Amino acid sequence: MLFDLRGRGRRRTVQVIYITLAIIFLLGFVGLGVGGGFGSGGIFSAFTENKGSGGASFSSEVRKYKKLTQQQPTSVSAWEGLLNAQLHEAGGEAYVTRSGAVTEKGKELYAQIAQSWRRYLALNPTNPSTRISKEVLQVFTEEGLNDPAAAVQVLQIIVGAEPNSAHYYSFLAAYAYKAHNTRVGDLAAQKAVGLVPSVDRPRLKSQLAALKKNPTGTETTTTTAPASGTYTVPGTVSTPAGSPSGKKK
């Protein structure tokens, strides 16, 4: 829809790039840890804390909530219950390898999660679950369904709920630039820059500008910020490989 992350050699690149981008915020900026689906430990925890979920299966929960959504198709809570169950199930060993790669079976489940997510949004919930949004984000990245336009939509929900998160505004800017949607990218970048400490603003602004200029590039630029240490802003971005944790409320 907005942009395409497909490309030879991109898969490994985006994995490395995500880690470097996350380091920017984990080391460089204050107060960017987020709660909810990504966990109180920040962006890594949603996709790494419970990755794989061992041999646990939530298939019975999935069946339960599928039946409930059939009985109550306009129930927001029923669809949230189904998404929770599916996201939990997506952490199973059948869906993600030990190295964190999503299996073909996992991608099939991701497609079901995407369908549930769209049905959920179609109900126009007053306050879409931020926690679920953060976990669903992984479903739409390159390691999942590779639907970056849907990822942008999810990010817009997240920043709407967390308007002071430079972290997610930076992600939104990166995805928008890759979509060649400079208006959204510029607005998100401006917001991100305004939310970080003043000492970090010039460098973040410069690196987001570089990303705008070369949104599909695979090279990264490393700089050293006096107050924040060394960090890298990539030319592209993705969330980490693996599967959503699907923590319930």
N, C-alpha and C positions, 0 to 999 in steps of 0.2 A: 504494500500500500504506500507508505511514505518513502521507504527506502529498502534496499536489499543488501544484506551482509554476505551474500554468496560471493565466493571467489576462491581461486586456487591458493591454498596455503593459509587461508584466513583462520581456520579452526584453531590451530595451535597459537597463532598470533594473538587472537582475542583473549585466550586464557591468560597468557603472560601479561597482556595489556591491562586486563581487569585488575590483576594483583597490584600492578604499579599504580593504577589510578586509585585503588582503595588505600594504598599506603599514603598517598598525598593527603587524604583526609584524616586517616587514622593518626598520622604523625604530625601533620601540619596545621590542622585546624582544631579549634576548641569547641566542644559541645556538639559534635556531629554524630555521636552515637545515637541510634534510634531504637525505639521499643517496638512492640508488636511483632509482626511476622519475622523481622530480621533479628529480633531478640535484643535484649538490653546491651549486648556486647557489640552491636553494630551490624554492618551489612554482611559480614561473613557468616554470622551464626545461623541465618535462616537456611542456608544451603549446606552447612557443614556440621552443625551440632549433632543432628540425628540422621545424617546421611546414611541411607541403606536400611535403617531401622531393623537390622538383623533379619530374623526369620518372621518377625511379626507381620500379620496380615490384617488389613482393615476391610477386606472384601465384604464381610457381613455388614459392616457399617455403610459401605458404599451401596449395597443392595437395599438396606433399610431406607436410606435417604433418597435413593432413586425412586423407590415406591412412594415415599412421602411427597416427592416433587410431582409425581404423576397424579397423586390424590389432591395435592394443593399446589397447582402450578403457579399461582400468583403469590405464594408465600416466600418472602425474602429470607426468613429464618430457615426454611426448608432447603433453599438453594445454598445458603451459607453452610448448612450442615453437610450437604453433599460435597461441596468444595473442600471442606475440612477433611472429610473422609477420603476423598480422592487424593488430596495432597499428602495425607498420611500414607496412603497406599503407595504413592509414587516414590516413597523412600525405601520400599522393599528391595531385596536383592535381585528380584527378577526384573527390576526396572532401572537399576543403576549399578554399574560395575564397581569393583573395589577401587578402581582408579578415579571414579566419579563420572565416567561417561554414561550417558543415557542410552539404554538399549533400544532396539526396535520396538520391543514390547512396551518399554517405557514411553516411547514417543506416541504409541497408540493410546496409552493412558493420558498422556499430555493432551492429545487431541480431544479426548473426552472432557478433560478439565477445561480446555478452551471453550468447548461447547457449553458446559455448565456456567462458565464465567459470562459468556455472552447472554445466556438466558437470564442470569442474575442481573446483569446490567440493564437488560431490556425492561426490567421491572422498575427501573429508575429509583433505586433505593435512596432515601433521603441522605443517608451517610454511609456510602459504601465502606465496607470493612477495610481499614488501612492495613491491618495485619494480613488479611487474605490477599490484598492487592500486592503487597511486597513479596509474598510467596508465589503468587501467580506470575509475577514478573519473570521468574526463571523459565516458566513454560514457553514464553514467547521469544526467548533469546536464541542465538545461533545454535547453542548446544541442545536446545529443545526443538521447537517447531520452526524456528527461524522466521518469525513473523514480527519484524521490528516495528511495524506500524502499530500493532497491538501493544507492543512494549511501550511505545510512546504514550498511548492512551492510558495505560496503567500508571505510568510515571506522572501523568497529568493529574490523576486521581490522588496519587501520593503527595505531590507538592501542594495540592489543594487542601489536604488534611494537615500537612506539615509545612506551612509557608515560610518557616525560618530555617529550613534545611538546605544549606549550601550544597550538601552532598548530593541530594536528589535533583536539585536544579542543575548541577553540573552534568549529571547523567542525562537529564532531559535535553540540555544544550547539545551534548555529544550526539545523541540519537537524531535530534532535529537537523543538525548539520549534515549528518550522513544522508538524511532524507532530502537534502537540498532545500529544506524549509528554513530559510535564513531568518524569517520573521520570528518564528517560535524559538529558533536557536539563539538569536540575539537577545530576545526578552529573557530567556532562561539564563543565558550567560551573564547578562547584566544583573539579574537578581542574585545569582550565585556569587558574583564578585562583591556585590554590596553586602552580603551576609558574612563574609569572612573578615578576620581582623585586618585592619588597614595596612599593616606591614606586609600581608600576603596578597593584597589586591593586585598590585602591578604584575606580579608573576602569574597569578591565576588568569588575569585578563589576557596577558601575552600568550599563554599557552592555549587558552580557549580560542584565541584569534588564529593561532597556528592550526588548530584542529578544524576551524571553519574553512581555512584556506585549503587544507588537504584532508578532508573527512574520511577518505577511503585509503589513505596511506597506511603503511605498516611500520614506518619508522617512528621512533619516539625521541623526545627531546628531554634531556635531563638538566636540571638547573639546581642551584643551591639557594635556598631562601634563608636569610640571616636568622629569622626568628623561628623558622619551622623545620630546618634541616634540609636534607636532600630529598627531592621528590621528582616524579616523572609524570608528565601529562602525555598520554598517548594520542595517536592519530585516529584511533577508533576505540570502541569500548564494548564490553560485554559483562554479564554477570558470571560468577564462577561456575565451572562445570559441576554437575551433580544434580540433586533433586530437591524439591521443596521439602521442608520438614513437616509442614502441615500441622503445626501445633494448634490444638484446640483452645478456645477461649477458656 
